[in-house]
Amino acid sequence: MYNILICDDDKDIVSALDIYLTSEGYRTFAAYDGVQALKAVEENEIHLILMDVMMPNLDGIRATARLREKCNVPIILLTAKSEDADKVLGLNIGADDYVTKPFNPMEVMARVKSQLRRYTLLGGKDGSVCGSDDGLLKNGGISMDDAAKAVTVDGESVSLTPLEFNILRLFLQHPGQVFSTAQIYEQVWNDPAYGSENTVAVHIRHLREKIEIDPANPRYIKVVWGLGYKMEKV
């Protein structure tokens, strides 16, 4: 069973989402501001968070930033149409998706299922990973702290975009496994992989430029001709 935290200062929204989520077999926890959300995560095993942006005491953006210091569970923002800047900021600091209010509950359910499926495919465990060391991944000179969203190569910090980070995480979690471009796109972009080959190739090229000494002769991320890409075990 997955545990989902619903955080919104509108109690009617929390109640409505609780009804839909529990009917799908999820266990829910409620919070009405960011401070309560942080407390709920400390005290319970949480697998996904639905987080309102505009709340008293501690808003959803700042709460998301605090959570990302120690948690890698999926976070879906609940935003108003006028909060476009907050959507972008939220995604940049670690939110995984957003739903615009007023929302169709079935859309929320679909996004919840999609994020939980992706979280599981990318190595998420049953149970919150807050405060654990499970997010540490290494291969050769590459080190990734998933909880802190930090990457170093040979001891030097490397700045990656969220998509580059997620691609690298996928490879580090499955060293030696070959992924087709369609598999990479579906797991990282979380969308059907129609015509995705060029998009994936461009992002992998940019990632190589940041983590490889010689991107033209990569040590880590290698092409498997006719099949896709893999992370070479080093």
CYANA upper distance limits for C-alpha pairs under 8 A (distance plus 0.5 A):
  1 MET  CA     25 GLY  CA      7.65
  1 MET  CA     26 TYR  CA      6.64
  1 MET  CA     27 ARG  CA      7.53
  2 TYR  CA     26 TYR  CA      5.96
  2 TYR  CA     27 ARG  CA      6.80
  2 TYR  CA     46 ILE  CA      8.08
  2 TYR  CA     47 HIS  CA      6.48
  2 TYR  CA     48 LEU  CA      8.42
  2 TYR  CA    126 ASP  CA      7.99
  3 ASN  CA     26 TYR  CA      6.54
  3 ASN  CA     27 ARG  CA      5.27
  3 ASN  CA     28 THR  CA      6.19
  3 ASN  CA     29 PHE  CA      7.92
  3 ASN  CA     45 GLU  CA      7.29
  3 ASN  CA     46 ILE  CA      5.58
  3 ASN  CA     47 HIS  CA      5.88
  3 ASN  CA     48 LEU  CA      7.35
  4 ILE  CA     26 TYR  CA      7.38
  4 ILE  CA     27 ARG  CA      6.67
  4 ILE  CA     28 THR  CA      5.33
  4 ILE  CA     29 PHE  CA      6.70
  4 ILE  CA     46 ILE  CA      6.35
  4 ILE  CA     47 HIS  CA      6.43
  4 ILE  CA     48 LEU  CA      5.46
  4 ILE  CA     49 ILE  CA      6.22
  4 ILE  CA     50 LEU  CA      7.99
  5 LEU  CA     28 THR  CA      6.22
  5 LEU  CA     29 PHE  CA      5.16
  5 LEU  CA     30 ALA  CA      6.35
  5 LEU  CA     31 ALA  CA      7.78
  5 LEU  CA     37 ALA  CA      8.08
  5 LEU  CA     40 ALA  CA      8.29
  5 LEU  CA     46 ILE  CA      7.07
  5 LEU  CA     48 LEU  CA      6.90
  5 LEU  CA     49 ILE  CA      5.24
  5 LEU  CA     50 LEU  CA      6.65
  6 ILE  CA     14 VAL  CA      6.68
  6 ILE  CA     17 LEU  CA      8.10
  6 ILE  CA     18 ASP  CA      8.20
  6 ILE  CA     28 THR  CA      7.47
  6 ILE  CA     29 PHE  CA      6.58
  6 ILE  CA     30 ALA  CA      5.52
  6 ILE  CA     31 ALA  CA      6.68
  6 ILE  CA     49 ILE  CA      6.62
  6 ILE  CA     50 LEU  CA      5.41
  6 ILE  CA     51 MET  CA      6.98
  7 CYS  CA     14 VAL  CA      7.59
  7 CYS  CA     30 ALA  CA      6.45
  7 CYS  CA     31 ALA  CA      5.02
  7 CYS  CA     32 TYR  CA      5.83
  7 CYS  CA     33 ASP  CA      6.86
  7 CYS  CA     34 GLY  CA      7.86
  7 CYS  CA     37 ALA  CA      6.85
  7 CYS  CA     49 ILE  CA      7.96
  7 CYS  CA     50 LEU  CA      6.46
  7 CYS  CA     51 MET  CA      5.45
  7 CYS  CA     52 ASP  CA      6.52
  8 ASP  CA     13 ILE  CA      7.58
  8 ASP  CA     14 VAL  CA      6.76
  8 ASP  CA     31 ALA  CA      7.04
  8 ASP  CA     32 TYR  CA      5.37
  8 ASP  CA     33 ASP  CA      6.82
  8 ASP  CA     51 MET  CA      6.96
  8 ASP  CA     52 ASP  CA      5.48
  8 ASP  CA     55 MET  CA      7.44
  9 ASP  CA     31 ALA  CA      8.21
  9 ASP  CA     32 TYR  CA      4.84
  9 ASP  CA     33 ASP  CA      6.45
  9 ASP  CA     52 ASP  CA      8.14
  9 ASP  CA     55 MET  CA      6.33
  9 ASP  CA     56 PRO  CA      8.04
 10 ASP  CA     14 VAL  CA      7.07
 10 ASP  CA     32 TYR  CA      7.82
 11 LYS  CA     15 SER  CA      6.55
 11 LYS  CA     32 TYR  CA      7.97
 12 ASP  CA     16 ALA  CA      6.59
 13 ILE  CA     17 LEU  CA      6.60
 14 VAL  CA     18 ASP  CA      6.51
 14 VAL  CA     30 ALA  CA      7.42
 15 SER  CA     19 ILE  CA      6.87
 16 ALA  CA     20 TYR  CA      7.10
 17 LEU  CA     21 LEU  CA      6.50
 17 LEU  CA    105 PRO  CA      7.66
 18 ASP  CA     22 THR  CA      6.39
 18 ASP  CA     28 THR  CA      6.88
 19 ILE  CA     23 SER  CA      6.62
 20 TYR  CA     24 GLU  CA      7.08
 20 TYR  CA    105 PRO  CA      7.77
 20 TYR  CA    109 MET  CA      8.19
 21 LEU  CA     25 GLY  CA      7.16
 21 LEU  CA     26 TYR  CA      5.97
 21 LEU  CA     27 ARG  CA      7.92
 21 LEU  CA     28 THR  CA      7.76
 21 LEU  CA    109 MET  CA      7.75
 22 THR  CA     26 TYR  CA      5.39
 22 THR  CA     27 ARG  CA      6.48
 22 THR  CA     28 THR  CA      7.43
 29 PHE  CA     40 ALA  CA      8.10
 30 ALA  CA     37 ALA  CA      8.43
 31 ALA  CA     36 GLN  CA      5.75
 31 ALA  CA     37 ALA  CA      5.83
 31 ALA  CA     40 ALA  CA      7.86
 32 TYR  CA     36 GLN  CA      6.94
 32 TYR  CA     37 ALA  CA      7.94
 32 TYR  CA     55 MET  CA      8.11
 33 ASP  CA     37 ALA  CA      6.87
 33 ASP  CA     55 MET  CA      6.04
 33 ASP  CA     56 PRO  CA      6.48
 33 ASP  CA     57 ASN  CA      6.96
 33 ASP  CA     58 LEU  CA      6.57
 33 ASP  CA     59 ASP  CA      7.23
 33 ASP  CA     60 GLY  CA      8.22
 34 GLY  CA     38 LEU  CA      6.78
 34 GLY  CA     55 MET  CA      7.70
 34 GLY  CA     56 PRO  CA      8.28
 34 GLY  CA     57 ASN  CA      7.39
 34 GLY  CA     58 LEU  CA      5.04
 34 GLY  CA     59 ASP  CA      6.10
 34 GLY  CA     60 GLY  CA      6.49
 34 GLY  CA     62 ARG  CA      8.25
 34 GLY  CA     63 ALA  CA      5.65
 35 VAL  CA     39 LYS  CA      6.90
 35 VAL  CA     57 ASN  CA      7.37
 35 VAL  CA     58 LEU  CA      6.33
 35 VAL  CA     63 ALA  CA      7.90
 36 GLN  CA     40 ALA  CA      6.57
 37 ALA  CA     41 VAL  CA      6.79
 37 ALA  CA     63 ALA  CA      8.16
 38 LEU  CA     42 GLU  CA      6.86
 38 LEU  CA     63 ALA  CA      7.69
 38 LEU  CA     67 LEU  CA      7.50
 39 LYS  CA     43 GLU  CA      6.81
 40 ALA  CA     44 ASN  CA      6.41
 41 VAL  CA     45 GLU  CA      7.21
 41 VAL  CA     46 ILE  CA      6.63
 41 VAL  CA    128 SER  CA      8.42
 41 VAL  CA    130 CYS  CA      8.21
 42 GLU  CA    130 CYS  CA      8.10
 44 ASN  CA    128 SER  CA      8.30
 45 GLU  CA    127 GLY  CA      5.64
 45 GLU  CA    128 SER  CA      5.20
 46 ILE  CA     73 VAL  CA      8.07
 46 ILE  CA    127 GLY  CA      6.83
 46 ILE  CA    128 SER  CA      5.50
 47 HIS  CA     73 VAL  CA      6.11
 47 HIS  CA     74 PRO  CA      7.64
 47 HIS  CA    116 LEU  CA      8.25
 47 HIS  CA    126 ASP  CA      7.78
 47 HIS  CA    127 GLY  CA      6.65
 47 HIS  CA    128 SER  CA      6.16
 48 LEU  CA     73 VAL  CA      6.05
 48 LEU  CA     74 PRO  CA      5.47
 48 LEU  CA     75 ILE  CA      6.47
 48 LEU  CA     76 ILE  CA      8.40
 48 LEU  CA    112 VAL  CA      8.28
 48 LEU  CA    116 LEU  CA      7.74
 49 ILE  CA     73 VAL  CA      7.95
 49 ILE  CA     74 PRO  CA      6.84
 49 ILE  CA     75 ILE  CA      5.25
 49 ILE  CA     76 ILE  CA      6.71
 50 LEU  CA     75 ILE  CA      6.51
 50 LEU  CA     76 ILE  CA      5.42
 50 LEU  CA     77 LEU  CA      6.44
 50 LEU  CA     78 LEU  CA      7.29
 51 MET  CA     60 GLY  CA      6.38
 51 MET  CA     75 ILE  CA      7.33
 51 MET  CA     76 ILE  CA      6.54
 51 MET  CA     77 LEU  CA      5.25
 51 MET  CA     78 LEU  CA      6.19
 52 ASP  CA     59 ASP  CA      8.20
 52 ASP  CA     60 GLY  CA      5.98
 52 ASP  CA     77 LEU  CA      6.17
 52 ASP  CA     78 LEU  CA      4.96
 52 ASP  CA     79 THR  CA      6.74
 53 VAL  CA     59 ASP  CA      6.29
 53 VAL  CA     60 GLY  CA      4.57
 53 VAL  CA     61 ILE  CA      6.47
 53 VAL  CA     77 LEU  CA      6.99
 53 VAL  CA     78 LEU  CA      6.64
 53 VAL  CA     79 THR  CA      6.24
 53 VAL  CA     86 ASP  CA      8.02
 54 MET  CA     59 ASP  CA      5.99
 54 MET  CA     60 GLY  CA      6.79
 54 MET  CA     79 THR  CA      8.21
 55 MET  CA     59 ASP  CA      5.18
 55 MET  CA     60 GLY  CA      7.15
 58 LEU  CA     62 ARG  CA      7.01
 58 LEU  CA     63 ALA  CA      6.82
 59 ASP  CA     63 ALA  CA      6.59
 60 GLY  CA     64 THR  CA      6.41
 60 GLY  CA     77 LEU  CA      8.09
 61 ILE  CA     65 ALA  CA      6.87
 61 ILE  CA     86 ASP  CA      7.78
 61 ILE  CA     89 LEU  CA      8.06
 61 ILE  CA     90 GLY  CA      6.22
 62 ARG  CA     66 ARG  CA      6.76
 63 ALA  CA     67 LEU  CA      6.60
 64 THR  CA     68 ARG  CA      6.61
 64 THR  CA     75 ILE  CA      8.14
 64 THR  CA     90 GLY  CA      7.85
 64 THR  CA     93 ILE  CA      7.89
 64 THR  CA     94 GLY  CA      7.59
 64 THR  CA     95 ALA  CA      7.32
 65 ALA  CA     69 GLU  CA      7.26
 65 ALA  CA     93 ILE  CA      6.49
 65 ALA  CA     94 GLY  CA      7.58
 66 ARG  CA     70 LYS  CA      8.12
 67 LEU  CA     71 CYS  CA      6.03
 68 ARG  CA     72 ASN  CA      6.86
 68 ARG  CA     93 ILE  CA      8.27
 68 ARG  CA     94 GLY  CA      6.96
 68 ARG  CA    147 ALA  CA      6.68
 68 ARG  CA    148 ALA  CA      6.96
 68 ARG  CA    149 LYS  CA      8.32
 69 GLU  CA    147 ALA  CA      6.56
 69 GLU  CA    148 ALA  CA      5.71
 70 LYS  CA    129 VAL  CA      8.25
 70 LYS  CA    130 CYS  CA      5.48
 70 LYS  CA    131 GLY  CA      5.93
 70 LYS  CA    132 SER  CA      8.31
 70 LYS  CA    147 ALA  CA      5.71
 70 LYS  CA    148 ALA  CA      7.11
 71 CYS  CA    128 SER  CA      7.91
 71 CYS  CA    129 VAL  CA      6.29
 71 CYS  CA    130 CYS  CA      4.83
 71 CYS  CA    131 GLY  CA      7.55
 71 CYS  CA    147 ALA  CA      5.85
 72 ASN  CA    129 VAL  CA      7.11
 72 ASN  CA    130 CYS  CA      7.74
 72 ASN  CA    135 GLY  CA      8.33
 72 ASN  CA    146 ASP  CA      7.31
 72 ASN  CA    147 ALA  CA      5.83
 73 VAL  CA    119 TYR  CA      7.90
 73 VAL  CA    124 GLY  CA      8.20
 73 VAL  CA    128 SER  CA      7.42
 73 VAL  CA    129 VAL  CA      7.70
 74 PRO  CA     95 ALA  CA      7.60
 74 PRO  CA     96 ASP  CA      6.36
 74 PRO  CA    115 GLN  CA      6.89
 74 PRO  CA    116 LEU  CA      7.78
 74 PRO  CA    119 TYR  CA      7.49
 75 ILE  CA     94 GLY  CA      8.37
 75 ILE  CA     95 ALA  CA      5.57
 75 ILE  CA     96 ASP  CA      5.92
 75 ILE  CA     97 ASP  CA      7.31
 76 ILE  CA     95 ALA  CA      6.70
 76 ILE  CA     96 ASP  CA      6.34
 76 ILE  CA     97 ASP  CA      5.24
 76 ILE  CA     98 TYR  CA      5.48
 76 ILE  CA     99 VAL  CA      7.65
 76 ILE  CA    112 VAL  CA      8.42
 77 LEU  CA     87 LYS  CA      8.13
 77 LEU  CA     90 GLY  CA      8.10
 77 LEU  CA     95 ALA  CA      7.39
 77 LEU  CA     97 ASP  CA      6.80
 77 LEU  CA     98 TYR  CA      4.85
 77 LEU  CA     99 VAL  CA      6.70
 78 LEU  CA     98 TYR  CA      6.33
 78 LEU  CA     99 VAL  CA      5.63
 78 LEU  CA    100 THR  CA      6.49
 78 LEU  CA    101 LYS  CA      7.20
 79 THR  CA     83 GLU  CA      6.76
 79 THR  CA     87 LYS  CA      7.70
 79 THR  CA     98 TYR  CA      7.43
 79 THR  CA     99 VAL  CA      6.71
 79 THR  CA    100 THR  CA      5.39
 79 THR  CA    101 LYS  CA      6.28
 80 ALA  CA    100 THR  CA      5.93
 80 ALA  CA    101 LYS  CA      5.47
 80 ALA  CA    102 PRO  CA      7.94
 81 LYS  CA    100 THR  CA      6.50
 81 LYS  CA    101 LYS  CA      7.20
 83 GLU  CA     87 LYS  CA      6.87
 84 ASP  CA     88 VAL  CA      7.01
 85 ALA  CA     89 LEU  CA      6.69
 86 ASP  CA     90 GLY  CA      6.27
 87 LYS  CA     91 LEU  CA      6.71
 87 LYS  CA     98 TYR  CA      7.52
 88 VAL  CA     92 ASN  CA      6.66
 89 LEU  CA     93 ILE  CA      6.79
 90 GLY  CA     94 GLY  CA      6.89
 90 GLY  CA     95 ALA  CA      5.88
 91 LEU  CA     95 ALA  CA      5.04
 91 LEU  CA     96 ASP  CA      6.72
 91 LEU  CA     97 ASP  CA      7.50
 92 ASN  CA    162 PRO  CA      7.71
 94 GLY  CA    162 PRO  CA      8.40
 96 ASP  CA    115 GLN  CA      8.31
 97 ASP  CA    111 ARG  CA      8.48
 99 VAL  CA    103 PHE  CA      7.27
 99 VAL  CA    108 VAL  CA      7.48
103 PHE  CA    107 GLU  CA      7.68
103 PHE  CA    108 VAL  CA      7.86
104 ASN  CA    108 VAL  CA      7.18
105 PRO  CA    109 MET  CA      6.76
106 MET  CA    110 ALA  CA      6.68
107 GLU  CA    111 ARG  CA      6.73
108 VAL  CA    112 VAL  CA      6.58
109 MET  CA    113 LYS  CA      6.69
110 ALA  CA    114 SER  CA      6.61
111 ARG  CA    115 GLN  CA      6.55
112 VAL  CA    116 LEU  CA      6.65
113 LYS  CA    117 ARG  CA      6.54
114 SER  CA    118 ARG  CA      6.66
114 SER  CA    190 ASN  CA      7.94
115 GLN  CA    119 TYR  CA      6.44
116 LEU  CA    120 THR  CA      6.64
117 ARG  CA    121 LEU  CA      6.69
118 ARG  CA    122 LEU  CA      6.58
118 ARG  CA    187 GLN  CA      6.58
118 ARG  CA    188 VAL  CA      8.48
118 ARG  CA    190 ASN  CA      7.69
119 TYR  CA    123 GLY  CA      6.98
119 TYR  CA    124 GLY  CA      5.58
120 THR  CA    124 GLY  CA      5.12
120 THR  CA    125 LYS  CA      7.18
121 LEU  CA    187 GLN  CA      7.92
122 LEU  CA    169 ARG  CA      8.32
122 LEU  CA    170 LEU  CA      6.59
122 LEU  CA    173 GLN  CA      7.79
122 LEU  CA    187 GLN  CA      8.11
123 GLY  CA    173 GLN  CA      7.46
125 LYS  CA    129 VAL  CA      8.12
129 VAL  CA    133 ASP  CA      8.48
129 VAL  CA    134 ASP  CA      7.39
129 VAL  CA    135 GLY  CA      8.23
130 CYS  CA    147 ALA  CA      8.38
135 GLY  CA    144 MET  CA      8.16
135 GLY  CA    145 ASP  CA      6.12
135 GLY  CA    146 ASP  CA      5.08
135 GLY  CA    147 ALA  CA      6.18
136 LEU  CA    143 SER  CA      7.78
136 LEU  CA    144 MET  CA      6.18
136 LEU  CA    145 ASP  CA      5.16
136 LEU  CA    146 ASP  CA      6.62
136 LEU  CA    147 ALA  CA      8.45
137 LEU  CA    143 SER  CA      6.31
137 LEU  CA    144 MET  CA      5.53
137 LEU  CA    145 ASP  CA      7.04
137 LEU  CA    146 ASP  CA      8.06
137 LEU  CA    169 ARG  CA      8.41
137 LEU  CA    172 LEU  CA      6.90
137 LEU  CA    173 GLN  CA      7.62
138 LYS  CA    142 ILE  CA      6.09
138 LYS  CA    143 SER  CA      5.00
138 LYS  CA    144 MET  CA      6.79
138 LYS  CA    172 LEU  CA      7.35
139 ASN  CA    143 SER  CA      7.24
139 ASN  CA    172 LEU  CA      7.32
139 ASN  CA    233 LYS  CA      7.14
139 ASN  CA    234 VAL  CA      6.47
140 GLY  CA    233 LYS  CA      8.04
140 GLY  CA    234 VAL  CA      5.34
141 GLY  CA    152 THR  CA      8.36
141 GLY  CA    153 VAL  CA      5.83
141 GLY  CA    154 ASP  CA      5.16
141 GLY  CA    155 GLY  CA      7.96
142 ILE  CA    151 VAL  CA      7.72
142 ILE  CA    152 THR  CA      6.36
142 ILE  CA    153 VAL  CA      5.08
142 ILE  CA    154 ASP  CA      6.96
142 ILE  CA    211 ILE  CA      8.28
143 SER  CA    151 VAL  CA      6.20
143 SER  CA    152 THR  CA      5.79
143 SER  CA    153 VAL  CA      6.97
144 MET  CA    149 LYS  CA      7.87
144 MET  CA    150 ALA  CA      6.31
144 MET  CA    151 VAL  CA      5.01
144 MET  CA    152 THR  CA      7.11
144 MET  CA    169 ARG  CA      8.16
145 ASP  CA    149 LYS  CA      6.26
145 ASP  CA    150 ALA  CA      5.70
145 ASP  CA    151 VAL  CA      6.92
146 ASP  CA    150 ALA  CA      7.16
146 ASP  CA    169 ARG  CA      8.36
149 LYS  CA    165 PHE  CA      8.35
150 ALA  CA    157 SER  CA      8.05
150 ALA  CA    158 VAL  CA      8.20
150 ALA  CA    159 SER  CA      8.40
151 VAL  CA    157 SER  CA      6.45
151 VAL  CA    158 VAL  CA      6.07
151 VAL  CA    159 SER  CA      7.75
151 VAL  CA    160 LEU  CA      8.37
152 THR  CA    156 GLU  CA      5.53
152 THR  CA    157 SER  CA      4.77
152 THR  CA    158 VAL  CA      5.91
153 VAL  CA    157 SER  CA      6.99
153 VAL  CA    158 VAL  CA      7.24
153 VAL  CA    211 ILE  CA      6.83
158 VAL  CA    210 LYS  CA      7.36
158 VAL  CA    211 ILE  CA      8.04
159 SER  CA    210 LYS  CA      8.45
160 LEU  CA    164 GLU  CA      6.16
160 LEU  CA    165 PHE  CA      6.16
160 LEU  CA    207 LEU  CA      8.03
160 LEU  CA    210 LYS  CA      8.36
161 THR  CA    165 PHE  CA      6.55
162 PRO  CA    166 ASN  CA      6.69
163 LEU  CA    167 ILE  CA      6.67
163 LEU  CA    188 VAL  CA      7.46
163 LEU  CA    189 TRP  CA      8.19
163 LEU  CA    203 HIS  CA      8.21
164 GLU  CA    168 LEU  CA      6.67
164 GLU  CA    203 HIS  CA      6.98
164 GLU  CA    204 ILE  CA      7.84
164 GLU  CA    206 HIS  CA      8.37
164 GLU  CA    207 LEU  CA      6.37
165 PHE  CA    169 ARG  CA      6.58
166 ASN  CA    170 LEU  CA      6.65
166 ASN  CA    188 VAL  CA      6.62
167 ILE  CA    171 PHE  CA      7.00
167 ILE  CA    184 ILE  CA      7.76
167 ILE  CA    188 VAL  CA      6.87
167 ILE  CA    204 ILE  CA      8.30
168 LEU  CA    172 LEU  CA      6.60
168 LEU  CA    207 LEU  CA      8.36
169 ARG  CA    173 GLN  CA      6.53
170 LEU  CA    174 HIS  CA      6.97
171 PHE  CA    175 PRO  CA      6.32
171 PHE  CA    177 GLN  CA      8.27
171 PHE  CA    230 LYS  CA      7.15
171 PHE  CA    231 MET  CA      5.84
172 LEU  CA    231 MET  CA      7.32
174 HIS  CA    231 MET  CA      7.99
175 PRO  CA    230 LYS  CA      7.52
175 PRO  CA    231 MET  CA      5.53
175 PRO  CA    232 GLU  CA      6.70
175 PRO  CA    233 LYS  CA      6.20
176 GLY  CA    230 LYS  CA      6.31
176 GLY  CA    231 MET  CA      5.95
176 GLY  CA    232 GLU  CA      5.94
176 GLY  CA    233 LYS  CA      6.47
177 GLN  CA    230 LYS  CA      6.13
177 GLN  CA    231 MET  CA      7.51
178 VAL  CA    224 VAL  CA      7.83
178 VAL  CA    227 LEU  CA      7.75
178 VAL  CA    228 GLY  CA      6.79
178 VAL  CA    229 TYR  CA      5.99
178 VAL  CA    230 LYS  CA      5.11
178 VAL  CA    231 MET  CA      8.29
179 PHE  CA    183 GLN  CA      6.38
179 PHE  CA    184 ILE  CA      6.75
179 PHE  CA    227 LEU  CA      7.83
179 PHE  CA    228 GLY  CA      5.91
179 PHE  CA    229 TYR  CA      5.92
179 PHE  CA    230 LYS  CA      6.71
180 SER  CA    184 ILE  CA      6.81
180 SER  CA    227 LEU  CA      6.17
180 SER  CA    228 GLY  CA      4.62
180 SER  CA    229 TYR  CA      6.91
181 THR  CA    185 TYR  CA      6.58
181 THR  CA    196 SER  CA      7.42
181 THR  CA    197 GLU  CA      6.09
181 THR  CA    200 VAL  CA      6.70
181 THR  CA    201 ALA  CA      8.32
181 THR  CA    228 GLY  CA      6.28
181 THR  CA    229 TYR  CA      8.01
182 ALA  CA    186 GLU  CA      6.59
182 ALA  CA    193 ALA  CA      5.58
182 ALA  CA    194 TYR  CA      8.34
182 ALA  CA    196 SER  CA      7.00
182 ALA  CA    197 GLU  CA      7.54
183 GLN  CA    187 GLN  CA      6.62
183 GLN  CA    193 ALA  CA      8.14
184 ILE  CA    188 VAL  CA      6.40
184 ILE  CA    189 TRP  CA      8.41
184 ILE  CA    200 VAL  CA      7.84
185 TYR  CA    189 TRP  CA      5.76
185 TYR  CA    190 ASN  CA      7.38
185 TYR  CA    191 ASP  CA      7.56
185 TYR  CA    192 PRO  CA      8.10
185 TYR  CA    193 ALA  CA      6.31
185 TYR  CA    196 SER  CA      7.07
185 TYR  CA    200 VAL  CA      7.06
186 GLU  CA    190 ASN  CA      5.25
186 GLU  CA    191 ASP  CA      5.69
186 GLU  CA    192 PRO  CA      6.23
186 GLU  CA    193 ALA  CA      6.27
187 GLN  CA    191 ASP  CA      8.29
196 SER  CA    200 VAL  CA      6.73
197 GLU  CA    201 ALA  CA      6.69
198 ASN  CA    202 VAL  CA      6.63
199 THR  CA    203 HIS  CA      6.96
200 VAL  CA    204 ILE  CA      6.65
201 ALA  CA    205 ARG  CA      6.59
202 VAL  CA    206 HIS  CA      6.86
203 HIS  CA    207 LEU  CA      6.61
204 ILE  CA    208 ARG  CA      6.53
205 ARG  CA    209 GLU  CA      6.86
205 ARG  CA    215 PRO  CA      8.22
206 HIS  CA    210 LYS  CA      7.22
207 LEU  CA    211 ILE  CA      6.89
208 ARG  CA    212 GLU  CA      5.73
208 ARG  CA    215 PRO  CA      5.88
208 ARG  CA    218 PRO  CA      7.70
208 ARG  CA    221 ILE  CA      7.72
209 GLU  CA    213 ILE  CA      8.37
209 GLU  CA    214 ASP  CA      8.32
209 GLU  CA    215 PRO  CA      5.96
212 GLU  CA    218 PRO  CA      6.40
212 GLU  CA    219 ARG  CA      7.11
212 GLU  CA    220 TYR  CA      7.70
213 ILE  CA    218 PRO  CA      8.01
213 ILE  CA    219 ARG  CA      8.48
214 ASP  CA    218 PRO  CA      6.43
214 ASP  CA    219 ARG  CA      8.41
218 PRO  CA    222 LYS  CA      6.81
219 ARG  CA    232 GLU  CA      7.64
220 TYR  CA    231 MET  CA      5.88
220 TYR  CA    232 GLU  CA      5.53
220 TYR  CA    233 LYS  CA      7.91
220 TYR  CA    234 VAL  CA      7.99
221 ILE  CA    229 TYR  CA      7.21
221 ILE  CA    230 LYS  CA      6.20
221 ILE  CA    231 MET  CA      5.16
221 ILE  CA    232 GLU  CA      6.74
222 LYS  CA    229 TYR  CA      6.08
222 LYS  CA    230 LYS  CA      6.05
222 LYS  CA    231 MET  CA      6.89
222 LYS  CA    232 GLU  CA      7.27
223 VAL  CA    228 GLY  CA      6.44
223 VAL  CA    229 TYR  CA      5.07
223 VAL  CA    230 LYS  CA      7.16
224 VAL  CA    228 GLY  CA      5.73
224 VAL  CA    229 TYR  CA      5.91
224 VAL  CA    230 LYS  CA      7.53
